[in-house]
Amino acid sequence: MNEDLSIRDVRLQKLARMRELNCDPFQVERFDRSHSAKEMLDGFEKENGSRSQTMVSYRLMGKAGFAHVSDGDDKIQGYSRRRTR
């Protein structure tokens, strides 16, 4: 990085280069959803007989990770862990 350039100038150069490569970092991406979080939770409750309470957050705990996702009406919790053998 040229020390005569400000951070803003460097970022503007990177933005221009990304646009030259047809990559717009400000492009709005939308995803169609087929179910709301509430519908998913209700379906889970129907099949499993219970519905757990969740909080909106993301955290890593050692080899396990928890993600809590909300669509504004309800929330879904995901869990993952890394196995060691």
FIZAKOL-574969 format. One record per residue (C-alpha): residue in three letters; x, y, z; chain. Coordinates in nm, 3 decimals. Example, Ala and Ser with C-alpha at 12.3 -4.5 7.8 and 13.67 -1.06 7.14 Angstrom:
<ala; <1.230; -0.450; 0.780>; A>
<ser; <1.367; -0.106; 0.714>; A>
END
This chain:
<met; <0.000; 0.000; 0.000>; A>
<asn; <0.130; 0.340; -0.094>; A>
<glu; <0.173; 0.543; 0.226>; A>
<asp; <0.073; 0.862; 0.041>; A>
<leu; <-0.280; 0.727; -0.010>; A>
<ser; <-0.540; 0.757; 0.261>; A>
<ile; <-0.736; 0.453; 0.376>; A>
<arg; <-1.036; 0.600; 0.193>; A>
<asp; <-0.839; 0.623; -0.133>; A>
<val; <-0.721; 0.263; -0.102>; A>
<arg; <-1.076; 0.145; -0.037>; A>
<leu; <-1.206; 0.341; -0.337>; A>
<gln; <-0.938; 0.178; -0.555>; A>
<lys; <-1.040; -0.166; -0.431>; A>
<leu; <-1.406; -0.084; -0.499>; A>
<ala; <-1.323; 0.026; -0.853>; A>
<arg; <-1.127; -0.296; -0.912>; A>
<met; <-1.415; -0.508; -0.783>; A>
<arg; <-1.654; -0.331; -1.019>; A>
<glu; <-1.412; -0.389; -1.311>; A>
<leu; <-1.442; -0.759; -1.228>; A>
<asn; <-1.825; -0.733; -1.236>; A>
<cys; <-1.851; -0.782; -0.861>; A>
<asp; <-2.075; -0.527; -0.692>; A>
<pro; <-2.021; -0.540; -0.314>; A>
<phe; <-2.336; -0.334; -0.260>; A>
<gln; <-2.563; -0.557; -0.466>; A>
<val; <-2.878; -0.644; -0.276>; A>
<glu; <-2.940; -1.017; -0.271>; A>
<arg; <-3.283; -1.149; -0.187>; A>
<phe; <-3.381; -1.503; -0.115>; A>
<asp; <-3.735; -1.629; -0.150>; A>
<arg; <-3.850; -1.819; 0.154>; A>
<ser; <-4.092; -2.107; 0.143>; A>
<his; <-4.173; -2.116; 0.517>; A>
<ser; <-4.163; -1.873; 0.807>; A>
<ala; <-3.967; -1.958; 1.122>; A>
<lys; <-4.300; -2.005; 1.302>; A>
<glu; <-4.418; -2.259; 1.042>; A>
<met; <-4.093; -2.453; 1.076>; A>
<leu; <-4.112; -2.451; 1.455>; A>
<asp; <-4.478; -2.553; 1.451>; A>
<gly; <-4.391; -2.842; 1.216>; A>
<phe; <-4.107; -2.948; 1.442>; A>
<glu; <-4.336; -2.931; 1.745>; A>
<lys; <-4.598; -3.141; 1.567>; A>
<glu; <-4.345; -3.415; 1.484>; A>
<asn; <-4.144; -3.407; 1.808>; A>
<gly; <-4.401; -3.303; 2.067>; A>
<ser; <-4.211; -3.002; 2.203>; A>
<arg; <-4.085; -2.663; 2.104>; A>
<ser; <-3.766; -2.521; 2.249>; A>
<gln; <-3.716; -2.153; 2.330>; A>
<thr; <-3.431; -1.973; 2.154>; A>
<met; <-3.240; -1.645; 2.167>; A>
<val; <-3.101; -1.450; 1.871>; A>
<ser; <-2.722; -1.485; 1.878>; A>
<tyr; <-2.419; -1.672; 1.746>; A>
<arg; <-2.151; -1.820; 1.964>; A>
<leu; <-1.872; -2.072; 1.956>; A>
<met; <-1.804; -2.287; 2.259>; A>
<gly; <-1.495; -2.498; 2.210>; A>
<lys; <-1.573; -2.750; 1.939>; A>
<ala; <-1.945; -2.667; 1.933>; A>
<gly; <-2.127; -2.375; 1.773>; A>
<phe; <-2.475; -2.235; 1.818>; A>
<ala; <-2.661; -2.007; 1.576>; A>
<his; <-2.994; -1.847; 1.651>; A>
<val; <-3.186; -1.710; 1.354>; A>
<ser; <-3.500; -1.497; 1.356>; A>
<asp; <-3.731; -1.385; 1.078>; A>
<gly; <-3.891; -1.120; 1.299>; A>
<asp; <-4.180; -1.340; 1.411>; A>
<asp; <-4.001; -1.641; 1.559>; A>
<lys; <-3.653; -1.784; 1.606>; A>
<ile; <-3.469; -2.104; 1.511>; A>
<gln; <-3.161; -2.248; 1.682>; A>
<gly; <-2.894; -2.445; 1.500>; A>
<tyr; <-2.621; -2.653; 1.662>; A>
<ser; <-2.302; -2.793; 1.516>; A>
<arg; <-1.994; -2.959; 1.656>; A>
<arg; <-1.660; -3.076; 1.529>; A>
<arg; <-1.590; -3.440; 1.591>; A>
<thr; <-1.247; -3.559; 1.694>; A>
<arg; <-1.133; -3.916; 1.650>; A>
END
